Amino acid sequence: MVTELRVIIADDHPVVRKGLSDIFSESFPGSTVVEATTAQMALDLAAEGSWDLVMLDITMPGRNGLDALRDFKRDHPGLPVLVLSMHDEKQYAVRVLKAGASGYLSKEAAPEKLADAVQQILSGGRFVSKAVAHELVEVLVKKGGDDPHTVLSDREFDVFLRLASGETVTAIAKALSLSVKTVSTYRTRIIEKTGLPSNAQMARYAIHHRLL
């Protein structure tokens, strides 16, 4: 059984970080837990040492967890990443697993399931809830999802969520270190793929599908 671990917890809410850190201290005595308040800070920490696990929130200021996940898998392919989120797991879990995450756990279930999830991941497996496992089977059978947002690339999905949240193209470009022209191109592709011609309609869609 895994006991002492070196872990990065990336979440912008101090109460959540404290709660997760306490769970680790109780479940894995002697573990070293370092906290990051942004996805970029987590990436910087990962580059500075050897780690056993990264716990990554999806929604954070600046770069979100889904965007950072791509960099983690590119720069640290052997480092397991467990994604945690308050969002509907059926809408996010399949996407993050396809992007290379080792598991997906809702924050609501973390107090009860975190230790099991970590053990399973560090034993070489992946962790998802039974509901997500069923959803994965459905995706494989359908070879894709029925909802328009499921056809968006990870970058398009990120921009879509930011537009739906009310961010301007200029603000998104600054947050993602992209040009305004590039973000505008993403917006055009999103409209073409989803059939949602305005930011207001994107917002209504995202709320209806529990993406925000």
ChimeraX commands (.cxc) that place a marker at each C-alpha (Angstrom):
marker #1 position 0.00,0.00,0.00 radius 0.5
marker #1 position 1.26,3.46,-0.95 radius 0.5
marker #1 position 1.85,5.67,2.09 radius 0.5
marker #1 position 4.35,8.52,1.76 radius 0.5
marker #1 position 3.70,10.60,-1.33 radius 0.5
marker #1 position 4.86,13.82,-2.95 radius 0.5
marker #1 position 1.74,15.57,-4.17 radius 0.5
marker #1 position 0.80,18.86,-5.81 radius 0.5
marker #1 position -2.72,20.13,-5.12 radius 0.5
marker #1 position -3.82,22.80,-7.59 radius 0.5
marker #1 position -7.01,24.64,-6.64 radius 0.5
marker #1 position -7.79,28.32,-6.23 radius 0.5
marker #1 position -9.98,27.80,-3.13 radius 0.5
marker #1 position -7.97,27.68,0.14 radius 0.5
marker #1 position -10.69,25.75,1.96 radius 0.5
marker #1 position -10.63,23.02,-0.70 radius 0.5
marker #1 position -6.82,22.83,-0.63 radius 0.5
marker #1 position -6.86,22.56,3.16 radius 0.5
marker #1 position -9.50,19.83,3.07 radius 0.5
marker #1 position -7.63,17.78,0.50 radius 0.5
marker #1 position -4.35,18.24,2.36 radius 0.5
marker #1 position -5.96,17.01,5.58 radius 0.5
marker #1 position -7.30,13.92,3.81 radius 0.5
marker #1 position -3.80,13.14,2.52 radius 0.5
marker #1 position -2.24,13.61,5.95 radius 0.5
marker #1 position -4.72,11.17,7.44 radius 0.5
marker #1 position -4.73,8.59,4.62 radius 0.5
marker #1 position -1.05,8.77,3.66 radius 0.5
marker #1 position 1.02,9.68,6.75 radius 0.5
marker #1 position 4.35,11.31,6.01 radius 0.5
marker #1 position 3.28,12.62,2.61 radius 0.5
marker #1 position 4.58,15.93,1.29 radius 0.5
marker #1 position 1.76,18.11,-0.03 radius 0.5
marker #1 position 2.50,21.35,-1.89 radius 0.5
marker #1 position -0.33,23.70,-2.80 radius 0.5
marker #1 position -0.72,25.68,-6.03 radius 0.5
marker #1 position -3.31,28.39,-6.56 radius 0.5
marker #1 position -3.15,28.35,-10.36 radius 0.5
marker #1 position -2.59,25.77,-13.08 radius 0.5
marker #1 position 0.59,27.54,-14.19 radius 0.5
marker #1 position 1.96,27.43,-10.65 radius 0.5
marker #1 position 1.33,23.68,-10.60 radius 0.5
marker #1 position 3.21,23.27,-13.88 radius 0.5
marker #1 position 6.13,25.31,-12.52 radius 0.5
marker #1 position 6.26,23.16,-9.37 radius 0.5
marker #1 position 6.16,19.96,-11.41 radius 0.5
marker #1 position 9.23,21.13,-13.35 radius 0.5
marker #1 position 11.20,21.73,-10.15 radius 0.5
marker #1 position 11.18,18.26,-8.60 radius 0.5
marker #1 position 9.97,14.67,-8.55 radius 0.5
marker #1 position 6.30,14.08,-7.76 radius 0.5
marker #1 position 4.00,11.10,-7.39 radius 0.5
marker #1 position 0.69,12.77,-8.22 radius 0.5
marker #1 position -0.94,16.03,-9.26 radius 0.5
marker #1 position -4.49,16.86,-8.19 radius 0.5
marker #1 position -5.84,19.43,-10.60 radius 0.5
marker #1 position -9.01,21.51,-10.47 radius 0.5
marker #1 position -10.66,22.36,-13.79 radius 0.5
marker #1 position -11.86,25.90,-13.13 radius 0.5
marker #1 position -9.10,28.26,-11.99 radius 0.5
marker #1 position -8.04,31.83,-12.80 radius 0.5
marker #1 position -6.03,32.18,-15.99 radius 0.5
marker #1 position -5.36,28.81,-17.61 radius 0.5
marker #1 position -7.90,26.19,-16.64 radius 0.5
marker #1 position -7.09,22.65,-15.62 radius 0.5
marker #1 position -8.04,21.10,-18.94 radius 0.5
marker #1 position -5.62,23.37,-20.76 radius 0.5
marker #1 position -2.84,22.66,-18.25 radius 0.5
marker #1 position -3.49,18.91,-18.48 radius 0.5
marker #1 position -2.17,18.90,-22.03 radius 0.5
marker #1 position 1.11,20.42,-20.85 radius 0.5
marker #1 position 1.41,17.98,-17.96 radius 0.5
marker #1 position 1.05,15.02,-20.31 radius 0.5
marker #1 position 3.50,16.53,-22.80 radius 0.5
marker #1 position 6.19,17.59,-20.31 radius 0.5
marker #1 position 5.66,14.91,-17.62 radius 0.5
marker #1 position 4.09,11.92,-19.37 radius 0.5
marker #1 position 4.73,9.58,-16.45 radius 0.5
marker #1 position 3.19,11.87,-13.82 radius 0.5
marker #1 position -0.40,10.82,-12.94 radius 0.5
marker #1 position -2.97,13.62,-12.86 radius 0.5
marker #1 position -6.20,13.26,-10.90 radius 0.5
marker #1 position -8.74,15.88,-11.97 radius 0.5
marker #1 position -11.19,17.14,-9.40 radius 0.5
marker #1 position -14.13,19.38,-10.13 radius 0.5
marker #1 position -17.45,20.63,-8.85 radius 0.5
marker #1 position -18.90,20.28,-12.36 radius 0.5
marker #1 position -21.15,17.48,-13.59 radius 0.5
marker #1 position -18.82,14.51,-13.98 radius 0.5
marker #1 position -20.71,13.13,-16.98 radius 0.5
marker #1 position -19.95,16.33,-18.91 radius 0.5
marker #1 position -16.26,16.57,-18.02 radius 0.5
marker #1 position -14.90,13.15,-17.07 radius 0.5
marker #1 position -14.83,11.63,-20.55 radius 0.5
marker #1 position -13.08,14.69,-21.94 radius 0.5
marker #1 position -10.33,14.80,-19.30 radius 0.5
marker #1 position -9.74,11.05,-19.49 radius 0.5
marker #1 position -9.35,11.29,-23.25 radius 0.5
marker #1 position -6.90,14.15,-22.66 radius 0.5
marker #1 position -4.72,11.88,-20.54 radius 0.5
marker #1 position -5.93,12.26,-16.95 radius 0.5
marker #1 position -5.53,9.20,-14.71 radius 0.5
marker #1 position -8.83,9.79,-13.01 radius 0.5
marker #1 position -11.73,12.11,-12.38 radius 0.5
marker #1 position -13.29,12.72,-8.98 radius 0.5
marker #1 position -16.02,15.14,-7.99 radius 0.5
marker #1 position -15.14,17.36,-5.03 radius 0.5
marker #1 position -18.36,16.23,-3.42 radius 0.5
marker #1 position -17.11,12.64,-3.35 radius 0.5
marker #1 position -13.50,13.48,-2.42 radius 0.5
marker #1 position -13.81,12.98,1.37 radius 0.5
marker #1 position -14.98,9.39,0.88 radius 0.5
marker #1 position -13.28,8.36,-2.36 radius 0.5
marker #1 position -9.96,10.23,-2.52 radius 0.5
marker #1 position -7.79,7.62,-0.81 radius 0.5
marker #1 position -9.21,4.83,-2.98 radius 0.5
marker #1 position -8.75,6.93,-6.12 radius 0.5
marker #1 position -5.10,7.64,-5.30 radius 0.5
marker #1 position -4.34,3.99,-4.51 radius 0.5
marker #1 position -5.92,2.84,-7.76 radius 0.5
marker #1 position -4.11,5.43,-9.86 radius 0.5
marker #1 position -0.70,4.78,-8.29 radius 0.5
marker #1 position -1.21,1.07,-8.86 radius 0.5
marker #1 position -1.35,1.79,-12.58 radius 0.5
marker #1 position -5.11,1.98,-13.02 radius 0.5
marker #1 position -7.58,4.75,-13.70 radius 0.5
marker #1 position -10.28,5.98,-11.41 radius 0.5
marker #1 position -13.83,6.94,-12.38 radius 0.5
marker #1 position -17.20,6.57,-10.72 radius 0.5
marker #1 position -19.64,3.90,-11.86 radius 0.5
marker #1 position -21.71,6.58,-13.58 radius 0.5
marker #1 position -18.70,7.76,-15.58 radius 0.5
marker #1 position -17.73,4.20,-16.46 radius 0.5
marker #1 position -21.21,3.75,-17.92 radius 0.5
marker #1 position -20.85,7.03,-19.82 radius 0.5
marker #1 position -17.54,5.86,-21.30 radius 0.5
marker #1 position -19.21,2.73,-22.59 radius 0.5
marker #1 position -21.96,4.85,-24.16 radius 0.5
marker #1 position -19.38,7.06,-25.87 radius 0.5
marker #1 position -17.58,4.04,-27.28 radius 0.5
marker #1 position -20.83,2.57,-28.57 radius 0.5
marker #1 position -21.91,5.86,-30.14 radius 0.5
marker #1 position -18.36,6.76,-31.24 radius 0.5
marker #1 position -18.96,10.27,-29.93 radius 0.5
marker #1 position -21.55,12.26,-28.05 radius 0.5
marker #1 position -24.91,13.53,-29.18 radius 0.5
marker #1 position -24.49,17.04,-27.77 radius 0.5
marker #1 position -22.78,19.70,-29.92 radius 0.5
marker #1 position -20.18,20.60,-27.31 radius 0.5
marker #1 position -18.76,17.06,-27.42 radius 0.5
marker #1 position -17.36,17.65,-30.93 radius 0.5
marker #1 position -15.28,20.65,-29.82 radius 0.5
marker #1 position -11.54,20.22,-29.43 radius 0.5
marker #1 position -10.13,20.81,-25.94 radius 0.5
marker #1 position -8.99,24.33,-26.89 radius 0.5
marker #1 position -12.34,25.13,-28.50 radius 0.5
marker #1 position -14.12,23.79,-25.43 radius 0.5
marker #1 position -12.01,26.04,-23.20 radius 0.5
marker #1 position -12.79,29.11,-25.31 radius 0.5
marker #1 position -16.46,28.11,-25.45 radius 0.5
marker #1 position -16.70,27.99,-21.65 radius 0.5
marker #1 position -14.99,31.34,-21.34 radius 0.5
marker #1 position -17.34,32.93,-23.88 radius 0.5
marker #1 position -20.32,31.38,-22.11 radius 0.5
marker #1 position -19.02,32.81,-18.82 radius 0.5
marker #1 position -19.08,36.32,-20.29 radius 0.5
marker #1 position -15.38,36.83,-21.04 radius 0.5
marker #1 position -14.55,39.00,-24.04 radius 0.5
marker #1 position -12.41,37.81,-26.92 radius 0.5
marker #1 position -9.68,40.22,-25.80 radius 0.5
marker #1 position -9.74,38.91,-22.23 radius 0.5
marker #1 position -9.61,35.31,-23.42 radius 0.5
marker #1 position -6.67,36.08,-25.69 radius 0.5
marker #1 position -4.77,37.59,-22.76 radius 0.5
marker #1 position -5.58,34.70,-20.40 radius 0.5
marker #1 position -4.51,32.05,-22.91 radius 0.5
marker #1 position -1.55,33.99,-24.36 radius 0.5
marker #1 position -3.13,33.95,-27.82 radius 0.5
marker #1 position -3.79,36.68,-30.35 radius 0.5
marker #1 position -7.26,38.21,-30.58 radius 0.5
marker #1 position -7.42,36.97,-34.17 radius 0.5
marker #1 position -6.75,33.39,-33.08 radius 0.5
marker #1 position -9.46,33.51,-30.41 radius 0.5
marker #1 position -11.88,35.00,-32.94 radius 0.5
marker #1 position -11.11,32.08,-35.24 radius 0.5
marker #1 position -11.87,29.66,-32.41 radius 0.5
marker #1 position -15.16,31.47,-31.78 radius 0.5
marker #1 position -16.10,31.09,-35.44 radius 0.5
marker #1 position -15.36,27.36,-35.33 radius 0.5
marker #1 position -17.39,27.00,-32.14 radius 0.5
marker #1 position -20.38,28.69,-33.74 radius 0.5
marker #1 position -20.09,26.45,-36.80 radius 0.5
marker #1 position -19.84,23.26,-34.75 radius 0.5
marker #1 position -22.48,24.02,-32.13 radius 0.5
marker #1 position -24.95,26.15,-34.06 radius 0.5
marker #1 position -24.95,28.69,-31.22 radius 0.5
marker #1 position -24.50,32.09,-32.92 radius 0.5
marker #1 position -24.21,34.34,-29.86 radius 0.5
marker #1 position -22.46,34.38,-26.49 radius 0.5
marker #1 position -25.84,34.61,-24.76 radius 0.5
marker #1 position -26.99,31.38,-26.44 radius 0.5
marker #1 position -23.70,29.73,-25.51 radius 0.5
marker #1 position -24.31,30.77,-21.89 radius 0.5
marker #1 position -27.84,29.33,-21.87 radius 0.5
marker #1 position -26.60,26.11,-23.45 radius 0.5
marker #1 position -23.72,25.77,-20.96 radius 0.5
marker #1 position -26.02,26.33,-17.99 radius 0.5
marker #1 position -28.61,23.87,-19.33 radius 0.5
marker #1 position -25.94,21.19,-19.79 radius 0.5
marker #1 position -24.38,21.95,-16.39 radius 0.5
marker #1 position -21.05,22.97,-17.91 radius 0.5
marker #1 position -20.80,26.10,-15.73 radius 0.5
marker link #1:1,2 radius 0.2
marker link #1:2,3 radius 0.2
marker link #1:3,4 radius 0.2
marker link #1:4,5 radius 0.2
marker link #1:5,6 radius 0.2
marker link #1:6,7 radius 0.2
marker link #1:7,8 radius 0.2
marker link #1:8,9 radius 0.2
marker link #1:9,10 radius 0.2
marker link #1:10,11 radius 0.2
marker link #1:11,12 radius 0.2
marker link #1:12,13 radius 0.2
marker link #1:13,14 radius 0.2
marker link #1:14,15 radius 0.2
marker link #1:15,16 radius 0.2
marker link #1:16,17 radius 0.2
marker link #1:17,18 radius 0.2
marker link #1:18,19 radius 0.2
marker link #1:19,20 radius 0.2
marker link #1:20,21 radius 0.2
marker link #1:21,22 radius 0.2
marker link #1:22,23 radius 0.2
marker link #1:23,24 radius 0.2
marker link #1:24,25 radius 0.2
marker link #1:25,26 radius 0.2
marker link #1:26,27 radius 0.2
marker link #1:27,28 radius 0.2
marker link #1:28,29 radius 0.2
marker link #1:29,30 radius 0.2
marker link #1:30,31 radius 0.2
marker link #1:31,32 radius 0.2
marker link #1:32,33 radius 0.2
marker link #1:33,34 radius 0.2
marker link #1:34,35 radius 0.2
marker link #1:35,36 radius 0.2
marker link #1:36,37 radius 0.2
marker link #1:37,38 radius 0.2
marker link #1:38,39 radius 0.2
marker link #1:39,40 radius 0.2
marker link #1:40,41 radius 0.2
marker link #1:41,42 radius 0.2
marker link #1:42,43 radius 0.2
marker link #1:43,44 radius 0.2
marker link #1:44,45 radius 0.2
marker link #1:45,46 radius 0.2
marker link #1:46,47 radius 0.2
marker link #1:47,48 radius 0.2
marker link #1:48,49 radius 0.2
marker link #1:49,50 radius 0.2
marker link #1:50,51 radius 0.2
marker link #1:51,52 radius 0.2
marker link #1:52,53 radius 0.2
marker link #1:53,54 radius 0.2
marker link #1:54,55 radius 0.2
marker link #1:55,56 radius 0.2
marker link #1:56,57 radius 0.2
marker link #1:57,58 radius 0.2
marker link #1:58,59 radius 0.2
marker link #1:59,60 radius 0.2
marker link #1:60,61 radius 0.2
marker link #1:61,62 radius 0.2
marker link #1:62,63 radius 0.2
marker link #1:63,64 radius 0.2
marker link #1:64,65 radius 0.2
marker link #1:65,66 radius 0.2
marker link #1:66,67 radius 0.2
marker link #1:67,68 radius 0.2
marker link #1:68,69 radius 0.2
marker link #1:69,70 radius 0.2
marker link #1:70,71 radius 0.2
marker link #1:71,72 radius 0.2
marker link #1:72,73 radius 0.2
marker link #1:73,74 radius 0.2
marker link #1:74,75 radius 0.2
marker link #1:75,76 radius 0.2
marker link #1:76,77 radius 0.2
marker link #1:77,78 radius 0.2
marker link #1:78,79 radius 0.2
marker link #1:79,80 radius 0.2
marker link #1:80,81 radius 0.2
marker link #1:81,82 radius 0.2
marker link #1:82,83 radius 0.2
marker link #1:83,84 radius 0.2
marker link #1:84,85 radius 0.2
marker link #1:85,86 radius 0.2
marker link #1:86,87 radius 0.2
marker link #1:87,88 radius 0.2
marker link #1:88,89 radius 0.2
marker link #1:89,90 radius 0.2
marker link #1:90,91 radius 0.2
marker link #1:91,92 radius 0.2
marker link #1:92,93 radius 0.2
marker link #1:93,94 radius 0.2
marker link #1:94,95 radius 0.2
marker link #1:95,96 radius 0.2
marker link #1:96,97 radius 0.2
marker link #1:97,98 radius 0.2
marker link #1:98,99 radius 0.2
marker link #1:99,100 radius 0.2
marker link #1:100,101 radius 0.2
marker link #1:101,102 radius 0.2
marker link #1:102,103 radius 0.2
marker link #1:103,104 radius 0.2
marker link #1:104,105 radius 0.2
marker link #1:105,106 radius 0.2
marker link #1:106,107 radius 0.2
marker link #1:107,108 radius 0.2
marker link #1:108,109 radius 0.2
marker link #1:109,110 radius 0.2
marker link #1:110,111 radius 0.2
marker link #1:111,112 radius 0.2
marker link #1:112,113 radius 0.2
marker link #1:113,114 radius 0.2
marker link #1:114,115 radius 0.2
marker link #1:115,116 radius 0.2
marker link #1:116,117 radius 0.2
marker link #1:117,118 radius 0.2
marker link #1:118,119 radius 0.2
marker link #1:119,120 radius 0.2
marker link #1:120,121 radius 0.2
marker link #1:121,122 radius 0.2
marker link #1:122,123 radius 0.2
marker link #1:123,124 radius 0.2
marker link #1:124,125 radius 0.2
marker link #1:125,126 radius 0.2
marker link #1:126,127 radius 0.2
marker link #1:127,128 radius 0.2
marker link #1:128,129 radius 0.2
marker link #1:129,130 radius 0.2
marker link #1:130,131 radius 0.2
marker link #1:131,132 radius 0.2
marker link #1:132,133 radius 0.2
marker link #1:133,134 radius 0.2
marker link #1:134,135 radius 0.2
marker link #1:135,136 radius 0.2
marker link #1:136,137 radius 0.2
marker link #1:137,138 radius 0.2
marker link #1:138,139 radius 0.2
marker link #1:139,140 radius 0.2
marker link #1:140,141 radius 0.2
marker link #1:141,142 radius 0.2
marker link #1:142,143 radius 0.2
marker link #1:143,144 radius 0.2
marker link #1:144,145 radius 0.2
marker link #1:145,146 radius 0.2
marker link #1:146,147 radius 0.2
marker link #1:147,148 radius 0.2
marker link #1:148,149 radius 0.2
marker link #1:149,150 radius 0.2
marker link #1:150,151 radius 0.2
marker link #1:151,152 radius 0.2
marker link #1:152,153 radius 0.2
marker link #1:153,154 radius 0.2
marker link #1:154,155 radius 0.2
marker link #1:155,156 radius 0.2
marker link #1:156,157 radius 0.2
marker link #1:157,158 radius 0.2
marker link #1:158,159 radius 0.2
marker link #1:159,160 radius 0.2
marker link #1:160,161 radius 0.2
marker link #1:161,162 radius 0.2
marker link #1:162,163 radius 0.2
marker link #1:163,164 radius 0.2
marker link #1:164,165 radius 0.2
marker link #1:165,166 radius 0.2
marker link #1:166,167 radius 0.2
marker link #1:167,168 radius 0.2
marker link #1:168,169 radius 0.2
marker link #1:169,170 radius 0.2
marker link #1:170,171 radius 0.2
marker link #1:171,172 radius 0.2
marker link #1:172,173 radius 0.2
marker link #1:173,174 radius 0.2
marker link #1:174,175 radius 0.2
marker link #1:175,176 radius 0.2
marker link #1:176,177 radius 0.2
marker link #1:177,178 radius 0.2
marker link #1:178,179 radius 0.2
marker link #1:179,180 radius 0.2
marker link #1:180,181 radius 0.2
marker link #1:181,182 radius 0.2
marker link #1:182,183 radius 0.2
marker link #1:183,184 radius 0.2
marker link #1:184,185 radius 0.2
marker link #1:185,186 radius 0.2
marker link #1:186,187 radius 0.2
marker link #1:187,188 radius 0.2
marker link #1:188,189 radius 0.2
marker link #1:189,190 radius 0.2
marker link #1:190,191 radius 0.2
marker link #1:191,192 radius 0.2
marker link #1:192,193 radius 0.2
marker link #1:193,194 radius 0.2
marker link #1:194,195 radius 0.2
marker link #1:195,196 radius 0.2
marker link #1:196,197 radius 0.2
marker link #1:197,198 radius 0.2
marker link #1:198,199 radius 0.2
marker link #1:199,200 radius 0.2
marker link #1:200,201 radius 0.2
marker link #1:201,202 radius 0.2
marker link #1:202,203 radius 0.2
marker link #1:203,204 radius 0.2
marker link #1:204,205 radius 0.2
marker link #1:205,206 radius 0.2
marker link #1:206,207 radius 0.2
marker link #1:207,208 radius 0.2
marker link #1:208,209 radius 0.2
marker link #1:209,210 radius 0.2
marker link #1:210,211 radius 0.2
marker link #1:211,212 radius 0.2
view
